[in-house]
Amino acid sequence: MVTKTRCERCTGNLYPYEGAMKCLQCGRSFGGPEPEGLIQDRRFTRAFKVRAIRRARELGSWSRAAQEFGVDPGGLQMWGYKL
């Protein structure tokens, strides 16, 4: 059962999961076993972008690296062209 509530990170739909809410797109949990205090607000710094790009080039896949870092694959690829 999907609710009308949206994820703060990716605006995906949330659904009930183990006594909490979980995002269908990025998998982030809200209010359950993962305390909100442990979730860091990610402002994408240059160091973060460089690390993500380096990992994408190691893996040979923008989408796999984007999944690891929790970012959009298109955005990650765009960073690769700009940096």
C-alpha positions as CSV (number, residue, x, y, z in Angstrom):
1,M,0.0,0.0,0.0
2,V,1.6,3.2,-1.2
3,T,0.8,6.5,0.6
4,K,0.6,10.0,-0.8
5,T,3.5,11.0,1.4
6,R,6.7,11.8,-0.5
7,C,10.4,11.2,0.3
8,E,12.4,14.3,1.2
9,R,15.4,13.2,-0.8
10,C,14.0,12.0,-4.1
11,T,10.3,12.8,-3.9
12,G,9.4,9.1,-4.3
13,N,6.4,7.4,-2.8
14,L,6.6,6.0,0.7
15,Y,5.1,2.7,1.9
16,P,4.7,1.1,5.4
17,Y,7.6,-1.2,6.2
18,E,8.5,-2.8,9.5
19,G,6.7,-0.2,11.6
20,A,8.2,2.7,9.7
21,M,7.9,4.3,6.2
22,K,10.3,3.4,3.4
23,C,10.8,5.1,0.0
24,L,10.1,3.0,-3.1
25,Q,12.8,4.7,-5.1
26,C,15.8,5.4,-2.9
27,G,15.0,2.9,0.0
28,R,15.4,5.5,2.7
29,S,13.6,4.7,6.0
30,F,11.6,7.2,8.0
31,G,10.9,6.8,11.7
32,G,11.7,3.2,12.1
33,P,14.9,1.3,13.0
34,E,17.1,3.9,11.3
35,P,17.0,7.0,13.6
36,E,16.6,10.3,11.8
37,G,19.6,11.7,13.6
38,L,21.9,9.3,11.7
39,I,20.7,10.5,8.3
40,Q,23.1,13.1,7.1
41,D,22.0,15.9,4.9
42,R,24.1,15.6,1.7
43,R,25.1,18.8,0.1
44,F,27.2,17.6,-2.8
45,T,30.6,19.0,-2.1
46,R,33.4,18.8,-4.7
47,A,35.1,16.1,-2.8
48,F,31.9,14.0,-2.8
49,K,31.5,14.5,-6.5
50,V,35.1,13.5,-7.3
51,R,34.8,10.4,-5.1
52,A,31.5,9.4,-6.9
53,I,33.0,10.0,-10.3
54,R,36.2,8.1,-9.5
55,R,34.0,5.1,-8.3
56,A,31.9,5.3,-11.4
57,R,35.0,5.1,-13.6
58,E,36.3,2.1,-11.5
59,L,33.1,0.2,-11.9
60,G,32.6,1.3,-15.5
61,S,29.0,2.1,-14.8
62,W,27.4,5.5,-13.9
63,S,24.2,3.8,-12.7
64,R,26.0,1.3,-10.3
65,A,28.0,4.1,-8.8
66,A,25.0,6.3,-8.5
67,Q,23.2,3.6,-6.6
68,E,26.1,3.3,-4.2
69,F,26.2,7.0,-3.5
70,G,22.4,7.5,-3.5
71,V,22.4,10.1,-6.4
72,D,20.8,10.4,-9.8
73,P,22.8,8.6,-12.5
74,G,22.2,11.4,-15.0
75,G,23.5,13.9,-12.4
76,L,26.5,11.8,-11.7
77,Q,27.3,11.6,-15.4
78,M,26.9,15.3,-15.7
79,W,29.4,15.9,-12.9
80,G,31.8,13.6,-14.8
81,Y,31.7,16.0,-17.8
82,K,32.0,19.2,-15.7
83,L,34.8,18.2,-13.3
